[in-house]
Amino acid sequence: MSVGATIAWAIRSGTEVEVLTVFGYGPVSMARAGPWDTRSGFKTEAEACRVRRAEDREACRILGAESHPLDFGAEPYERRGTPAEIRAAVNAALAGADCALMPGFPLVHPDHAELSQLLLGAALPCRVGLYAEQPYLFWERKALPPAMRASAIEPLLKGDLEWTRPRISRADRDLKRRAVRCYRSQLRSLGLAHIGLYRMLWHEASRGGEAIAWMPESSRPD
């Protein structure tokens, strides 16, 4: 939803892309579904895990990416891992990667804020970029300021970030739309069923497209 068109463009340019879902739910957990998953029609964490992972695989297939979920629990489920264990699992998944993108703004979802805080506070084995999150940015209806900040990670940043918008073709935007529509269990609750998705994509395009900021080397932990 955030960088699907950029993923499609990168893959078409010969880049291998893997979508890592860190808080990917527990595939065997019989914990009662949380409020969000209950609204989505699920009864347990495992049921939500099965369906949502299948949706993610389908979306990644359309873009040409690989889906890689981890078994750490999302809010409000048991996390099933310490911060150190989560960092270690992410570092292992990033082995051999040239770069990694993570949520950067507006970080209104507690899981996204926690993950970015956790990872930006550690030494990752590759170049790091931040992306503007959808549909949260669409909900906020904010244009991206030159030095966009999110309070959750601002103490970890040094200097201004330069937000850029890759030049994306209409074909790549169409692939993104098709990929987002794969998340059938989520679209209604996200306000993206039917015309909502087109409004979000139009709003994004009217602001210049998807936004990414690369972390300067001076911002990485010593």
Secondary structure, DSSP 8 states (H G I E B T S, - for coil): --SHHHHHHHHHTT---EEEESB---TT---B--HHHHHTT-SBHHHHHHHHHHHHHHHHHHHT-EEEE-B---TTS---S-HHHHHHHHHHHTTT-SEEEEEEE---SHHHHHHHHHHHTS--SSEEEEEE-TTHHHHHT----TT---TTTGGG--S---EE-----HHHHHHHHHHHTT-HHHHTTTT-TTHHHHHHHHHHHHTTS--EEE--GGGS--
